[in-house]
Amino acid sequence: MSFSAGVITAGKVSDSVHAGVNEDKSGPLIQDILRTRGFERVVSAVASDDEESIRASLKQILSLKAISPLLERQAPGLVHLLLSSSLKHTPLAALSRPLAGTIGKTLVVTLPGSTKAVRENLDALLSNGVLDHALDLIKGGSGKDRSTTCGHHHRPGCVAPKPRTALSHDPSVPASGRLRVSPYPMINLKDALDIIMTEIQPLEVVTLPVTAGLAGHVLAEDVHAPQDIPSSKTTNVDGYAVRSSDTPGVYNVLTSRTHKLSEELPEGFIFRINTGGPLPAGSDSVIMVEDTELESTLKDADGEDTEEEQVKTLAQVSPGENVREPGSDVRKGDLVMQMGEVITSAGGEVGTLAFVGRKEVKVIRKPVVALLSTGNELLDLQSPKPMPGDGWGGIWDTNRPSLQAALEGMRYKVIDLGIVADDVDAHVRAVSKGLETADILLTTGGTSMGASDLLKPVIERRFNGTIHFGRVAIKPGKPTTFASIPTKAAPHGRKYLFALPGNPAAAIVTFHIFVVPALRKLGAWLPNKCQLPRVQVQLENAMPLDPRVELHRVIVRPTPEGLLATTTGGQRSSRVTSLCGANGLVQLPPLAVGGPSKLEAGEFAQAIMIGEIQI
C-alpha cells in the first residue's frame, strides 16, 4: 500500500519564515526523508503560529471540509515513542509536548522545530516500521503484513523490533540509574480534565429494582406513566365526601366498612375519607374535618364510644373543592423522567418511580472502586504491624480510610486492597486483583521520582498500560497520574487507574478534582454535571499565589452579602487537618510575571464545592 504525506511548518519558525527573516530547514528535511522512504506524494505548507492558519493549512493538505476538533482520536503510544526516543539524546526533551492522532484516515504527528530533533523523531517512527504499521491500520488494514517490515522496504525475515513506549524508569536497574527528570510532560488542569472526559467511556446498562439503592445511578431509559394518576377522584385533605349541594347541617356518617365506593351516596349521608382516598359515587367535593363538629356516636355493649354516628357540617363547599381529578398529577403516557437523569439521594427520583408504579428500571451501572496505598513506611491503623529496622515506628495510612469514607459517602462500592509494599511483584498482584474485581483502581503514593515509586513502571511494563498524563501543574497534586490498562474483562476493553499523590491532603484534593468526574463519567453523568459545582466566593483571608494553579482548602459559609471563604490554615500537602471541616477548594490563578503575589482579603474567586454549605 502506498502513502502520501503533508508537512506543515508552524510555530515561531513559521512566523520568521513568513517575515522573510529565516529559512524553513525542518520542513524540507522532513520532505526529503519521507521521499527517500518511499512516500508516493509529499506536499508542504507554512502556517502562521495561530489556530486559524493551522486549520487552513490542514484543510488544504487534507482536503477536509471541517476540522473540529483537530484530532478526532489521540495516539498516546506514538507520543510516548517520540518522547522516549528524544530523552535518549537530551533530558530537555521532557519539556516538549508532541501530539499524535488521527483526522479521518489521516495520521497527524507534530515534530520539534530543530533539524536534529526532526531526524531523531523520524528515525524512531520509520526505522522500526511503526509508522507503516500505524498507517496500514488507519487505512483499514490488519497490520499483520507489517510484522516483517523494516522501514518502508519489505525484506523476508527482517522482523521489526517492538518500539519501546514505556517512559517510566526500569525498576530492575539500580537507584543510581533512575531518571532524574520526569519524562512525563507537565500539563495544565483543563487539559488533564479533558483527557479524562475523552478517554473514559460509560459502563453498561443494567436493570435494578426501585429501592434506595438506586441513588447515584443514571437512568438509561425514558420513564412514562402507565396510567392516569390519580386513576379516579381522590381527596387531598382529611374530611368527609359530600355533595356540593348539601347545605350545613347534621348528617349520618358512612365509612369504607359500611358503604361501597361504587354505590351512590344516599341523601342525608356523608362519607368519612382520609387524604388520598377515593370519593364514593354521587359525591363531588370534600369538606375538611376542621369544618365539622361531632354530633353523636355509636356505643358498644359497655356504653363505650366506638364510631361516629352523626356529624354537623359548618359550611357549604364548592363543586370539586379539595378533590384531585383523575390524571391531575400525571396523565397516562406522560414522560415523568428522562434518560440521562441522575437519581439522587434526596428521594424525589426514587419517589417518582414508585409513584408511577415502576418496580424496576434500566440504569447505567455504577463503577466499583479498588483502593490501595503503597509504601513500606505505612501502618494499617486497625491492624498495625511493628516496623523492622532501627526503631522508627512508621506512619499511619491516612489515605485509604479517608478515601473510602468519601467513596462510600457517595454510595460507591469499595474493594479494599490494603497496603502494598514497595515491591514490583506485590504491585503486580494488587493491580491484577483490582482489574479482576473493580472497574477503576485508585492508588496513593508511588507516583513521583523515587527509586521505589513503582506504579508507573508496573502500569507500562507489566500491564501494557497507557499513561495518559503523569504530571499536572497544580498544587497540591503535581504527580497525579491517570492511566488505562487493556483487559478483556471491561466493556470497552480497558479499565482505568488513578495514581494519586501519597501526601494525604494532596490525595483527597486530587480525588475530588479528578476521580469524582471520572466516576461520574463511568456512570454516564451528563458532561456538564461530571465536575463538582463551582461558586463565587469572597475571601476572608489573603491567599498567596504559586507558579502552579493552587487549590486552597477553605470553609465556605453564607453571609448576608454572599458566600465567604475562610482558609483552613497551613496548606502543606501532608497536612490532612487542613481538610477537616473544609467544604471548598478555592482555585487560585498561577503567579504571573509582573502580577500580584497574592489575592487579598475581600477579593472574589471561584471555589469548587466538595461538601455541603453549613449554616
DRENLUMFI-873257 format. One record per residue (C-alpha): residue in three letters; x, y, z. Coordinates in steps of 0.1 Angstrom, whole numbers, padded with zeros to 4 digits, always signed. Layout:
# residues N
ALAXYZ...
***
This chain:
# residues 615
MET+0000+0000+0000SER+0014+0034-0009PHE+0011+0065+0012SER+0012+0103+0008ALA+0023+0129+0033GLY+0017+0166+0041VAL+0042+0187+0060ILE+0032+0219+0078THR+0057+0243+0094ALA+0042+0262+0123GLY+0052+0279+0155LYS+0079+0306+0159VAL+0098+0292+0129SER+0069+0297+0106ASP+0064+0333+0118SER+0100+0341+0110VAL+0097+0324+0076HIS+0066+0345+0068ALA+0085+0376+0078GLY+0114+0367+0055VAL+0138+0366+0084ASN+0145+0329+0085GLU+0145+0299+0063ASP+0125+0268+0069LYS+0150+0240+0072SER+0130+0214+0091GLY+0101+0212+0066PRO+0123+0204+0035LEU+0143+0179+0056ILE+0111+0161+0066GLN+0100+0160+0029ASP+0134+0146+0018ILE+0134+0119+0044LEU+0098+0108+0036ARG+0105+0107-0002THR+0136+0085+0003ARG+0114+0062+0024GLY+0090+0056-0005PHE+0062+0080+0002GLU+0045+0085-0031ARG+0035+0122-0027VAL+0048+0148-0003VAL+0033+0183-0001SER+0041+0212+0022ALA+0027+0244+0036VAL+0039+0271+0060ALA+0013+0283+0086SER+0014+0312+0109ASP+0015+0305+0146ASP-0022+0307+0152GLU-0051+0282+0151GLU-0069+0296+0121SER-0038+0294+0099ILE-0030+0259+0110ARG-0066+0248+0104ALA-0065+0264+0069SER-0033+0245+0061LEU-0047+0212+0073LYS-0078+0218+0053GLN-0057+0225+0022ILE-0035+0195+0026LEU-0060+0170+0039SER-0089+0182+0017LEU-0112+0182+0047LYS-0144+0203+0048ALA-0142+0208+0086ILE-0117+0201+0113SER-0133+0202+0147PRO-0117+0190+0168LEU-0083+0189+0150LEU-0076+0155+0163GLU-0105+0131+0164ARG-0086+0103+0181GLN-0054+0105+0202ALA-0025+0082+0196PRO-0007+0083+0230GLY+0016+0054+0221LEU+0032+0074+0193VAL+0036+0103+0217HIS+0054+0081+0242LEU+0076+0067+0215LEU+0087+0102+0204LEU+0094+0113+0240SER+0113+0081+0247SER+0134+0085+0216SER+0142+0122+0223LEU+0151+0115+0260LYS+0178+0092+0249HIS+0195+0123+0234THR+0187+0150+0258PRO+0168+0154+0291LEU+0154+0187+0278ALA+0130+0166+0257ALA+0109+0162+0288LEU+0098+0198+0282SER+0084+0191+0247ARG+0048+0184+0241PRO+0044+0163+0209LEU+0009+0154+0197ALA-0002+0125+0176GLY-0036+0113+0165THR-0059+0109+0135ILE-0083+0130+0115GLY-0105+0107+0094LYS-0080+0083+0078THR-0050+0107+0081LEU-0023+0104+0108VAL-0012+0138+0122VAL+0021+0140+0142THR+0038+0171+0155LEU+0076+0172+0154PRO+0101+0197+0170GLY+0115+0226+0151SER+0152+0217+0151THR+0166+0196+0123LYS+0185+0174+0148ALA+0153+0167+0167VAL+0134+0160+0134ARG+0159+0134+0124GLU+0158+0117+0158ASN+0119+0116+0159LEU+0115+0105+0123ASP+0141+0078+0129ALA+0121+0065+0158LEU+0089+0065+0136LEU+0104+0050+0105SER+0133+0027+0114ASN+0112+0002+0134GLY+0082+0001+0109VAL+0060+0018+0134LEU+0047+0045+0110ASP+0040+0019+0083HIS+0021-0002+0108ALA+0000+0027+0120LEU-0008+0039+0085ASP-0018+0004+0075LEU-0042+0002+0104ILE-0057+0036+0098LYS-0064+0027+0061GLY-0083-0003+0072GLY-0056-0030+0070SER-0050-0056+0097GLY-0014-0046+0103LYS-0003-0083+0101ASP+0016-0079+0069ARG+0037-0052+0085SER+0053-0075+0111THR+0082-0083+0087THR+0088-0047+0075CYS+0120-0028+0080GLY+0114+0009+0073HIS+0094+0011+0041HIS+0111-0018+0024HIS+0099-0054+0026ARG+0126-0080+0032PRO+0116-0116+0042GLY+0128-0125+0076CYS+0136-0089+0087VAL+0115-0086+0119ALA+0109-0051+0131PRO+0118-0046+0168LYS+0090-0037+0191PRO+0091+0000+0199ARG+0097+0009+0235THR+0068+0031+0245ALA+0073+0029+0283LEU+0086+0063+0296SER+0090+0052+0332HIS+0122+0041+0348ASP+0132+0004+0347PRO+0128-0010+0383SER+0155-0036+0376VAL+0183-0010+0373PRO+0199+0003+0405ALA+0187+0036+0421SER+0217+0054+0406GLY+0204+0046+0371ARG+0169+0061+0377LEU+0156+0091+0358ARG+0165+0125+0373VAL+0140+0144+0352SER+0104+0132+0348PRO+0097+0120+0312TYR+0061+0129+0315PRO+0051+0164+0302MET+0036+0188+0327ILE+0000+0195+0316ASN-0025+0221+0329LEU-0056+0213+0349LYS-0080+0219+0320ASP-0061+0196+0297ALA-0060+0169+0323LEU-0097+0170+0328ASP-0103+0170+0291ILE-0082+0138+0287ILE-0102+0121+0314MET-0135+0130+0298THR-0123+0119+0264GLU-0107+0086+0274ILE-0133+0073+0299GLN-0164+0056+0285PRO-0196+0048+0305LEU-0203+0013+0318GLU-0231-0010+0306VAL-0268-0008+0312VAL-0284-0029+0340THR-0319-0034+0353LEU-0323-0027+0391PRO-0353-0027+0415VAL-0367+0006+0425THR-0352+0009+0460ALA-0330+0034+0479GLY-0300+0016+0463LEU-0307+0034+0430ALA-0292+0066+0444GLY-0263+0078+0423HIS-0273+0059+0392VAL-0282+0075+0358LEU-0314+0065+0340ALA-0308+0045+0308GLU-0344+0048+0296ASP-0373+0073+0295VAL-0400+0066+0321HIS-0436+0071+0311ALA-0467+0070+0333PRO-0486+0037+0326GLN-0519+0052+0337ASP-0536+0083+0349ILE-0526+0093+0384PRO-0548+0095+0403SER-0569+0070+0384SER-0601+0083+0400LYS-0613+0113+0420THR-0594+0114+0453THR-0592+0139+0482ASN-0562+0160+0492VAL-0574+0165+0528ASP-0589+0145+0557GLY-0626+0151+0559TYR-0659+0139+0545ALA-0671+0134+0509VAL-0703+0153+0503ARG-0725+0167+0475SER-0716+0203+0469SER-0754+0210+0470ASP-0756+0198+0507THR-0762+0227+0530PRO-0747+0230+0565GLY-0765+0206+0589VAL-0764+0173+0607TYR-0756+0142+0586ASN-0752+0105+0592VAL-0717+0092+0587LEU-0707+0063+0564THR-0673+0047+0561SER-0655+0022+0538ARG-0667-0005+0561THR-0703+0004+0558HIS-0706+0017+0522LYS-0692+0005+0489LEU-0675+0032+0467SER-0694+0021+0437GLU-0727+0027+0453GLU-0744+0061+0452LEU-0741+0082+0483PRO-0776+0083+0499GLU-0793+0116+0507GLY-0787+0128+0543PHE-0753+0109+0545ILE-0717+0119+0542PHE-0687+0096+0537ARG-0656+0098+0560ILE-0624+0099+0539ASN-0587+0103+0545THR-0561+0122+0524GLY-0555+0103+0491GLY-0587+0082+0494PRO-0612+0079+0465LEU-0646+0096+0466PRO-0677+0074+0465ALA-0702+0076+0437GLY-0725+0106+0439SER-0702+0129+0458ASP-0683+0157+0441SER-0664+0176+0469VAL-0648+0171+0503ILE-0654+0192+0535MET-0624+0193+0558VAL-0627+0178+0593GLU-0619+0212+0607ASP-0652+0225+0593THR-0673+0199+0611GLU-0685+0190+0647LEU-0692+0156+0662GLU-0729+0154+0669SER-0734+0118+0682THR-0715+0084+0684LEU-0723+0047+0684LYS-0717+0028+0716ASP-0708-0008+0724ALA-0724-0031+0749ASP-0705-0015+0777GLY-0715+0020+0767GLU-0681+0030+0752ASP-0679+0052+0721THR-0670+0031+0691GLU-0678+0051+0660GLU-0691+0084+0647GLU-0728+0083+0641GLN-0737+0119+0631VAL-0716+0149+0622LYS-0726+0185+0618THR-0712+0204+0588LEU-0705+0240+0594ALA-0700+0252+0558GLN-0711+0245+0523VAL-0683+0236+0499SER-0680+0243+0462PRO-0680+0216+0435GLY-0646+0200+0432GLU-0633+0216+0464ASN-0604+0196+0480VAL-0607+0170+0452ARG-0579+0158+0429GLU-0594+0149+0394PRO-0583+0118+0375GLY-0549+0124+0358SER-0545+0158+0375ASP-0510+0147+0388VAL-0499+0127+0357ARG-0516+0117+0325LYS-0512+0082+0310GLY-0482+0083+0287ASP-0467+0114+0302LEU-0428+0115+0303VAL-0421+0117+0341MET-0383+0111+0340GLN-0358+0113+0311MET-0329+0091+0301GLY-0298+0107+0315GLU-0313+0120+0347VAL-0293+0113+0379ILE-0312+0095+0407THR-0302+0115+0437SER-0303+0105+0474ALA-0327+0134+0481GLY-0356+0109+0474GLY-0375+0127+0447GLU-0364+0105+0418VAL-0370+0072+0436GLY-0403+0086+0449THR-0414+0095+0413LEU-0406+0060+0400ALA-0426+0044+0429PHE-0454+0070+0423VAL-0459+0057+0387GLY-0457+0021+0398ARG-0423+0012+0384LYS-0409-0019+0402GLU-0376-0019+0383VAL-0358+0004+0359LYS-0328+0004+0335VAL-0298+0024+0346ILE-0261+0027+0339ARG-0241+0005+0363LYS-0221+0024+0389PRO-0184+0017+0390VAL-0168-0004+0417VAL-0136+0011+0430ALA-0105-0008+0441LEU-0085+0011+0467LEU-0049+0006+0478SER-0020+0025+0494THR+0017+0019+0486GLY+0048+0022+0508ASN+0069+0002+0532GLU+0066+0030+0557LEU+0028+0027+0561LEU+0009+0011+0590ASP-0027+0000+0590LEU-0045+0018+0618GLN-0067-0012+0626SER-0041-0039+0624PRO-0006-0023+0628LYS+0025-0045+0624PRO+0058-0034+0640MET+0082-0019+0616PRO+0115-0037+0612GLY+0147-0016+0615ASP+0162+0010+0637GLY+0132+0018+0659TRP+0114+0042+0635GLY+0077+0035+0640GLY+0064+0043+0605ILE+0033+0064+0597TRP-0004+0057+0598ASP-0020+0050+0564THR-0043+0080+0562ASN-0053+0078+0526ARG-0073+0045+0525PRO-0097+0053+0553SER-0103+0089+0542LEU-0108+0080+0505GLN-0130+0050+0515ALA-0151+0073+0536ALA-0155+0097+0507LEU-0163+0070+0482GLU-0189+0052+0504GLY-0204+0086+0513MET-0211+0089+0475ARG-0225+0053+0475TYR-0198+0036+0456LYS-0188+0001+0464VAL-0151-0001+0475ILE-0128-0031+0473ASP-0100-0025+0499LEU-0067-0040+0486GLY-0048-0028+0516ILE-0012-0015+0518VAL+0011-0027+0491ALA+0048-0030+0497ASP+0075-0012+0476ASP+0080-0044+0455VAL+0072-0050+0418ASP+0056-0084+0424ALA+0034-0070+0452HIS+0023-0042+0429VAL+0015-0066+0401ARG-0006-0088+0424ALA-0025-0058+0437VAL-0032-0043+0403SER-0042-0077+0389LYS-0067-0082+0418GLY-0080-0047+0412LEU-0085-0054+0375GLU-0104-0086+0384THR-0127-0071+0410ALA-0133-0034+0401ASP-0139-0010+0372ILE-0114+0016+0383LEU-0083+0014+0405LEU-0074+0042+0429THR-0039+0042+0444THR-0020+0066+0465GLY+0018+0071+0467GLY+0045+0057+0444THR+0039+0082+0416SER+0069+0106+0420MET+0106+0103+0412GLY+0118+0080+0440ALA+0136+0048+0432SER+0108+0029+0450ASP+0080+0047+0431LEU+0068+0017+0411LEU+0033+0024+0399LYS+0042+0039+0365PRO+0067+0012+0356VAL+0043-0015+0366ILE+0014+0000+0346GLU+0036+0004+0315ARG+0059-0025+0316ARG+0038-0053+0333PHE+0003-0044+0321ASN+0010-0028+0287GLY-0010+0002+0301THR-0010+0038+0288ILE-0001+0067+0310HIS-0024+0095+0297PHE-0008+0120+0320GLY+0018+0117+0347ARG+0022+0153+0360VAL-0003+0182+0363ALA+0006+0218+0370ILE-0015+0221+0402LYS-0007+0225+0439PRO-0011+0201+0457GLY-0011+0171+0433LYS+0017+0176+0407PRO+0025+0138+0404THR-0012+0128+0398THR-0013+0101+0372PHE-0041+0088+0350ALA-0037+0056+0331SER-0057+0029+0312ILE-0049-0008+0312PRO-0062-0032+0285THR-0083-0061+0297LYS-0110-0083+0282ALA-0130-0080+0314ALA-0140-0044+0307PRO-0170-0033+0285HIS-0147-0012+0263GLY-0116-0034+0265ARG-0098-0014+0292LYS-0100-0003+0328TYR-0088+0029+0344LEU-0063+0037+0371PHE-0057+0069+0391ALA-0024+0071+0410LEU-0028+0099+0434PRO+0000+0115+0455GLY+0009+0099+0488ASN+0006+0131+0509PRO-0029+0129+0525ALA-0041+0164+0517ALA-0030+0161+0481ALA-0046+0127+0478ILE-0080+0140+0489VAL-0078+0172+0469THR-0070+0153+0437PHE-0096+0127+0444HIS-0123+0155+0443ILE-0108+0172+0413PHE-0100+0142+0390VAL-0115+0110+0404VAL-0151+0122+0411PRO-0155+0134+0375ALA-0141+0101+0362LEU-0165+0081+0384ARG-0194+0102+0372LYS-0184+0097+0335LEU-0182+0059+0341GLY-0218+0062+0354ALA-0228+0082+0323TRP-0235+0115+0341LEU-0240+0143+0316PRO-0208+0162+0308ASN-0219+0194+0325LYS-0226+0175+0357CYS-0194+0154+0359GLN-0174+0180+0378LEU-0182+0193+0412PRO-0201+0226+0413ARG-0183+0259+0414VAL-0194+0290+0432GLN-0181+0326+0435VAL-0168+0333+0470GLN-0153+0363+0487LEU-0120+0357+0505GLU-0119+0364+0542ASN-0081+0359+0542ALA-0053+0369+0518MET-0040+0339+0499PRO-0005+0337+0483LEU-0001+0326+0447ASP+0021+0299+0434PRO+0035+0293+0399ARG+0010+0265+0396VAL-0027+0267+0399GLU-0033+0262+0437LEU-0064+0246+0452HIS-0067+0262+0486ARG-0087+0244+0512VAL-0114+0266+0527ILE-0147+0267+0547VAL-0174+0283+0527ARG-0204+0297+0546PRO-0233+0320+0537THR-0234+0356+0549PRO-0260+0384+0541GLU-0235+0397+0514GLY-0229+0363+0498LEU-0206+0333+0503LEU-0175+0338+0523ALA-0144+0315+0521THR-0122+0312+0552THR-0088+0294+0549THR-0082+0263+0570GLY-0047+0273+0577GLY-0014+0259+0565GLN-0018+0243+0531ARG+0011+0219+0531SER+0002+0188+0511SER+0009+0164+0540ARG-0014+0184+0564VAL-0046+0165+0562THR-0061+0185+0591SER-0064+0214+0566LEU-0093+0194+0551CYS-0111+0188+0585GLY-0143+0208+0581ALA-0133+0221+0546ASN-0162+0221+0521GLY-0145+0240+0493LEU-0113+0245+0473VAL-0106+0280+0461GLN-0089+0278+0427LEU-0061+0304+0428PRO-0046+0315+0395PRO-0009+0309+0388LEU+0016+0335+0398ALA+0022+0357+0367VAL+0053+0378+0359GLY+0047+0413+0370GLY+0014+0403+0386PRO+0003+0403+0422SER+0019+0378+0446LYS-0014+0370+0464LEU-0052+0375+0463GLU-0061+0400+0490ALA-0088+0396+0516GLY-0121+0408+0502GLU-0113+0398+0466PHE-0135+0373+0448ALA-0125+0339+0434GLN-0141+0306+0422ALA-0144+0277+0447ILE-0150+0241+0439MET-0175+0227+0464ILE-0165+0194+0479GLY-0191+0194+0507GLU-0223+0209+0519ILE-0225+0246+0529GLN-0231+0247+0566ILE-0252+0274+0582
***
